[in-house]
């Protein structure tokens, strides 16, 4: 990444404008054309530097039910189980960890009934599972110094 790419990532990460033409505003702030900005954003996405551009919602405030889940999966089953878990559109942030419980992911559902159904389905896979719902939020924002 060059310096301009770093500045773009920084703006997208920390101060995405909520207005009708956000990319035009960002381009003006960076002193480049909107076309160059979009080309660079596409390149950053193609290279896997930016995975996606999306809001981070306070799920409790919007009435969504969510939880963190940990599974104990044999290493030889990891890919197959990850594929199965990831088949739920409600699942995000699925990671392999170096821990006895080695697969960790979040599930967010529109209601408790749907969340419980997903957890029941996952539990039926037969692996030890920890359901770790949020008790208290201590930090809801992260800021990386990209520039």
C-alpha positions in Angstrom: 0.0 0.0 0.0 1.2 3.4 -0.8 0.6 6.6 1.3 -2.7 7.4 -0.6 -4.0 3.9 -0.1 -3.2 4.2 3.6 -5.1 7.5 3.8 -8.1 5.9 2.0 -8.2 3.0 4.4 -7.9 5.4 7.3 -10.9 7.5 6.1 -13.0 4.4 5.3 -12.2 3.0 8.7 -12.8 6.0 10.9 -14.9 8.6 9.3 -17.1 7.3 6.5 -19.5 10.2 5.7 -23.2 9.5 6.0 -24.5 11.5 3.1 -25.9 11.1 -0.4 -22.5 10.9 -2.2 -20.0 9.7 0.4 -17.3 8.7 -2.1 -17.4 12.1 -3.8 -16.8 13.8 -0.4 -14.0 11.4 0.5 -12.3 12.0 -2.9 -12.5 15.8 -2.4 -11.0 15.4 1.1 -8.1 13.4 -0.4 -7.6 15.7 -3.4 -8.3 13.0 -6.0 -11.1 12.2 -8.4 -14.0 10.0 -7.4 -13.0 7.6 -10.2 -9.5 7.2 -8.8 -10.9 6.7 -5.3 -13.2 3.9 -6.6 -10.4 2.3 -8.6 -8.2 2.2 -5.5 -11.0 0.9 -3.2 -11.7 -1.9 -5.7 -7.9 -2.7 -5.8 -7.8 -2.7 -2.0 -10.7 -5.1 -1.9 -9.3 -7.3 -4.7 -6.0 -7.6 -2.7 -7.9 -8.5 0.5 -6.8 -5.4 2.4 -10.4 -4.3 2.7 -12.9 -7.2 3.2 -16.0 -5.1 3.1 -17.5 -1.7 3.8 -20.4 -2.0 6.1 -21.9 -0.4 9.3 -21.3 -1.8 12.7 -24.6 -2.0 14.4 -25.4 -2.1 18.1 -27.5 -5.3 17.7 -29.1 -4.9 21.1 -30.4 -1.4 20.2 -31.9 -2.6 16.9 -33.6 -5.6 18.6 -31.3 -8.3 17.1 -30.3 -11.3 19.3 -26.6 -12.3 19.1 -24.1 -14.4 20.8 -20.5 -15.6 20.6 -20.1 -19.3 20.1 -17.1 -21.6 20.6 -16.8 -25.1 19.4 -14.3 -27.9 20.1 -13.7 -29.4 16.6 -11.1 -32.0 15.7 -8.5 -30.4 13.4 -9.3 -32.9 10.6 -13.0 -31.8 10.7 -12.3 -28.0 10.8 -12.8 -27.2 7.1 -16.0 -29.2 6.8 -17.5 -27.8 10.1 -16.5 -24.2 9.1 -18.3 -24.6 5.8 -21.4 -25.9 7.6 -21.3 -23.1 10.2 -20.7 -20.5 7.5 -23.8 -21.7 5.6 -25.9 -19.7 8.0 -26.3 -16.1 6.8 -26.6 -15.1 10.5 -23.0 -16.3 11.2 -20.0 -13.9 11.0 -16.5 -13.6 12.3 -15.7 -17.3 12.2 -12.1 -18.0 13.3 -9.9 -20.9 14.1 -8.2 -20.4 17.5 -5.3 -22.2 19.2 -7.4 -23.3 22.1 -9.2 -26.4 23.3 -12.3 -24.7 21.9 -10.8 -24.0 18.5 -13.6 -22.5 16.4 -15.1 -19.2 17.5 -17.9 -17.3 15.6 -20.7 -14.9 16.2 -24.4 -15.5 15.4 -26.9 -12.6 15.0 -30.6 -13.4 14.5 -33.7 -11.3 14.2 -35.2 -12.9 17.3 -34.4 -15.3 20.2 -36.4 -18.1 18.6 -34.2 -18.0 15.4 -31.0 -17.7 17.4 -32.0 -20.8 19.5 -32.8 -22.7 16.3 -29.4 -22.0 14.8 -27.7 -23.0 18.1 -29.7 -26.2 18.3 -28.7 -27.1 14.7 -25.1 -26.4 15.4 -25.2 -28.3 18.7 -26.6 -31.3 16.7 -23.3 -31.5 14.9 -22.1 -33.2 18.1 -19.2 -31.1 19.0 -18.8 -29.5 22.5 -20.2 -26.0 22.3 -20.0 -22.9 24.5 -22.7 -20.2 24.1 -21.2 -17.0 25.3 -23.9 -14.2 25.1 -22.9 -10.6 25.8 -23.3 -9.7 29.5 -21.7 -6.2 29.3 -20.1 -4.3 26.4 -16.8 -2.8 27.5 -15.6 -1.5 24.1 -17.5 -1.0 20.9 -15.1 0.8 18.6 -11.6 0.1 17.5 -9.3 2.6 15.8 -6.2 1.6 13.9 -3.6 4.2 13.0 -3.2 3.3 9.3 -1.4 6.5 8.2 
